[in-house]
Amino acid sequence: MQSFHQFMMRYRGIKQDTKEKRLAEWMYHDHDFPKHSTDYDEISRYLEWNVPFNEAIQTFDDLWEEYQQSII
Protein backbone atom coordinates (compact mmCIF):
# COMPACT_ATOMS: atom_id res chain seq x y z
CA MET A 1 0.00 0.00 0.00
CA GLN A 2 1.22 3.47 -0.86
CA SER A 3 1.89 5.77 2.10
CA PHE A 4 0.42 9.26 2.24
CA HIS A 5 3.94 10.65 1.85
CA GLN A 6 4.42 8.68 -1.37
CA PHE A 7 1.05 9.91 -2.62
CA MET A 8 2.03 13.52 -1.89
CA MET A 9 5.29 13.35 -3.84
CA ARG A 10 3.27 13.75 -7.06
CA TYR A 11 2.86 17.42 -6.08
CA ARG A 12 6.58 18.13 -5.79
CA GLY A 13 8.14 20.01 -8.67
CA ILE A 14 4.94 21.32 -10.22
CA LYS A 15 5.39 24.77 -11.68
CA GLN A 16 2.53 26.54 -9.88
CA ASP A 17 2.98 27.48 -6.24
CA THR A 18 -0.03 25.72 -4.72
CA LYS A 19 -0.89 24.68 -1.18
CA GLU A 20 -0.50 21.08 -2.29
CA LYS A 21 3.01 21.74 -3.58
CA ARG A 22 3.96 23.64 -0.40
CA LEU A 23 2.76 20.75 1.77
CA ALA A 24 4.54 18.15 -0.37
CA GLU A 25 7.81 20.10 -0.33
CA TRP A 26 7.61 20.55 3.44
CA MET A 27 6.88 16.83 3.94
CA TYR A 28 9.85 15.93 1.74
CA HIS A 29 12.26 18.13 3.68
CA ASP A 30 10.95 17.31 7.19
CA HIS A 31 13.01 14.30 8.23
CA ASP A 32 10.71 13.54 11.17
CA PHE A 33 7.51 13.37 9.14
CA PRO A 34 5.94 9.88 9.41
CA LYS A 35 6.84 8.99 5.83
CA HIS A 36 5.60 5.39 5.94
CA SER A 37 2.29 6.09 7.61
CA THR A 38 -1.11 5.34 6.14
CA ASP A 39 -2.90 6.41 9.34
CA TYR A 40 -4.96 9.61 9.28
CA ASP A 41 -4.70 10.23 13.03
CA GLU A 42 -0.92 9.82 13.14
CA ILE A 43 -0.35 12.24 10.27
CA SER A 44 -2.97 14.70 11.46
CA ARG A 45 -1.46 14.85 14.97
CA TYR A 46 1.99 15.38 13.51
CA LEU A 47 0.74 18.25 11.37
CA GLU A 48 -1.10 19.83 14.30
CA TRP A 49 2.14 19.89 16.31
CA ASN A 50 4.36 20.95 13.41
CA VAL A 51 2.07 23.02 11.21
CA PRO A 52 4.20 24.39 8.34
CA PHE A 53 1.71 27.07 7.15
CA ASN A 54 -1.79 28.27 8.00
CA GLU A 55 -3.72 26.23 5.43
CA ALA A 56 -1.71 23.01 5.91
CA ILE A 57 -4.30 21.13 8.00
CA GLN A 58 -7.16 21.96 5.64
CA THR A 59 -4.97 21.06 2.67
CA PHE A 60 -4.13 17.74 4.31
CA ASP A 61 -7.81 17.00 4.99
CA ASP A 62 -8.72 17.75 1.37
CA LEU A 63 -5.88 15.61 0.01
CA TRP A 64 -6.62 12.76 2.42
CA GLU A 65 -9.93 12.22 0.60
CA GLU A 66 -8.07 12.04 -2.71
CA TYR A 67 -5.51 9.68 -1.17
CA GLN A 68 -8.26 7.38 0.12
CA GLN A 69 -9.75 7.21 -3.36
CA SER A 70 -6.38 6.38 -4.90
CA ILE A 71 -5.77 3.34 -2.66
CA ILE A 72 -9.15 1.69 -3.19
Secondary structure, 3 states (H helix, E strand, C coil): CCCHHHHHHHHCCCCCCCHHHHHHHHHHHCCCCCCCCCCHHHHHHHHHHCCCCCCHHHHHHHHHHHHHHHCC
